[in-house]
């Protein structure tokens, strides 16, 4: 059982000038090596966008386990947040459904952003809550 003080939080800026184009991919964090605690468990994750989107201009984010190299998209870790079926409301978080919450020692957490038409994040944030050593 964890205590709230053990939860770490990392944020990633999602801005149209940074997160450019369809199928944009980036690395967010790396689980420590075994000697420094090893695996991490994603306990919560969400995306907030600073502008509303519509079904015709939607974008979505999916979390991925990118393995120890950070290159290969080995395992999808979540269902998508956002997209044409679930547009963003202004400054309203969209929770991920985490389907594979564990990153083993040395594995990277990444994400991929997909878009419909020319949609892009506006003052968006990807927020990850995780525990070390699980």
C-alpha positions as CSV (number, residue, x, y, z in Angstrom):
1,X,0.0,0.0,0.0
2,X,1.4,3.4,-0.9
3,X,1.1,6.7,0.9
4,X,0.3,9.9,-1.0
5,X,3.7,11.3,-0.3
6,X,5.3,8.4,-2.3
7,X,3.6,9.5,-5.5
8,X,5.8,11.3,-8.0
9,X,4.3,13.6,-10.7
10,X,5.8,14.5,-14.0
11,X,4.3,16.9,-16.6
12,X,5.0,17.3,-20.3
13,X,4.1,20.4,-22.2
14,X,1.8,19.8,-25.1
15,X,2.0,22.9,-27.3
16,X,1.4,23.1,-31.0
17,X,5.0,24.5,-31.6
18,X,6.5,21.5,-29.7
19,X,4.1,18.6,-30.5
20,X,3.9,19.0,-34.3
21,X,2.0,16.9,-36.8
22,X,0.2,13.6,-36.8
23,X,1.9,10.6,-35.1
24,X,4.2,12.8,-33.1
25,X,6.1,10.6,-30.5
26,X,8.2,11.6,-27.5
27,X,9.7,10.1,-24.4
28,X,8.4,11.3,-21.0
29,X,10.3,9.4,-18.3
30,X,12.5,6.4,-17.7
31,X,12.2,3.8,-14.9
32,X,15.3,3.7,-12.8
33,X,17.8,0.9,-13.0
34,X,17.3,-1.9,-10.5
35,X,20.0,-0.6,-8.2
36,X,18.1,2.7,-7.9
37,X,14.6,1.2,-7.2
38,X,13.8,-0.5,-10.5
39,X,10.2,-0.6,-11.8
40,X,7.6,2.1,-11.6
41,X,3.8,1.9,-11.6
42,X,1.7,4.5,-13.4
43,X,-1.2,5.2,-10.9
44,X,-2.9,8.0,-12.8
45,X,-2.5,9.9,-16.0
46,X,-4.5,12.6,-17.8
47,X,-4.3,15.3,-20.5
48,X,-5.6,18.8,-20.3
49,X,-6.0,21.1,-23.3
50,X,-6.2,24.9,-23.2
51,X,-8.8,25.0,-25.9
52,X,-11.9,23.0,-26.8
53,X,-11.8,20.7,-29.8
54,X,-14.5,19.2,-32.0
55,X,-15.0,15.9,-33.7
56,X,-13.7,17.4,-36.9
57,X,-10.5,18.8,-35.3
58,X,-9.7,16.3,-32.6
59,X,-6.3,15.0,-31.4
60,X,-5.6,12.2,-29.1
61,X,-2.7,10.8,-27.0
62,X,-1.8,7.2,-26.2
63,X,0.8,6.2,-23.6
64,X,3.4,3.6,-24.6
65,X,6.0,1.4,-23.0
66,X,8.9,2.2,-25.4
67,X,11.2,-0.5,-24.0
68,X,14.8,0.0,-22.7
69,X,16.0,1.7,-26.0
70,X,13.1,4.2,-26.1
71,X,12.8,3.5,-29.8
72,X,10.4,0.5,-30.2
73,X,6.8,1.0,-29.4
74,X,6.6,-2.3,-27.6
75,X,3.3,-2.1,-25.6
76,X,0.4,0.3,-25.5
77,X,-0.1,1.2,-21.9
78,X,-3.4,3.1,-22.2
79,X,-6.5,3.7,-24.2
80,X,-6.4,7.1,-25.9
81,X,-7.4,10.3,-24.4
82,X,-9.2,12.8,-26.6
83,X,-9.8,12.2,-30.3
84,X,-12.8,12.7,-32.5
85,X,-15.0,10.5,-30.4
86,X,-14.1,12.4,-27.2
87,X,-13.2,16.0,-27.9
88,X,-11.5,18.1,-25.3
89,X,-13.4,20.7,-23.4
90,X,-11.6,23.8,-22.3
91,X,-9.2,23.1,-19.4
92,X,-11.0,19.9,-18.6
93,X,-8.8,16.8,-17.8
94,X,-9.3,13.6,-19.8
95,X,-8.2,10.6,-17.8
96,X,-6.3,7.7,-19.4
97,X,-7.5,4.2,-18.8
98,X,-4.2,2.6,-17.9
99,X,-4.1,-1.0,-19.2
100,X,-0.5,-1.9,-18.5
101,X,0.7,0.2,-15.6
102,X,4.2,-1.2,-14.9
103,X,7.5,-0.1,-16.5
104,X,10.3,-2.5,-15.6
105,X,13.8,-1.2,-14.7
106,X,15.3,0.9,-17.5
107,X,12.1,1.0,-19.6
108,X,10.9,4.3,-21.1
109,X,7.4,5.8,-21.0
110,X,6.5,7.5,-24.2
111,X,3.4,8.9,-25.9
112,X,2.1,9.3,-29.4
113,X,-0.2,12.1,-30.5
114,X,-2.5,11.6,-33.4
115,X,-4.7,14.3,-35.0
116,X,-7.6,14.8,-37.3
117,X,-7.1,17.5,-39.9
118,X,-4.8,20.1,-38.6
119,X,-5.7,20.0,-34.9
120,X,-3.0,20.5,-32.3
121,X,-2.7,21.0,-28.5
122,X,-3.1,24.5,-27.2
123,X,-1.4,25.1,-23.8
124,X,-1.9,21.4,-23.1
125,X,-0.3,19.3,-20.4
126,X,0.3,15.5,-20.1
127,X,0.4,14.7,-16.4
128,X,1.7,11.3,-15.1
129,X,1.5,10.1,-11.4
130,X,3.7,7.2,-10.6
131,X,5.2,5.1,-7.8
132,X,8.9,4.0,-7.7
133,X,10.1,0.5,-6.9
134,X,6.9,-1.6,-7.6
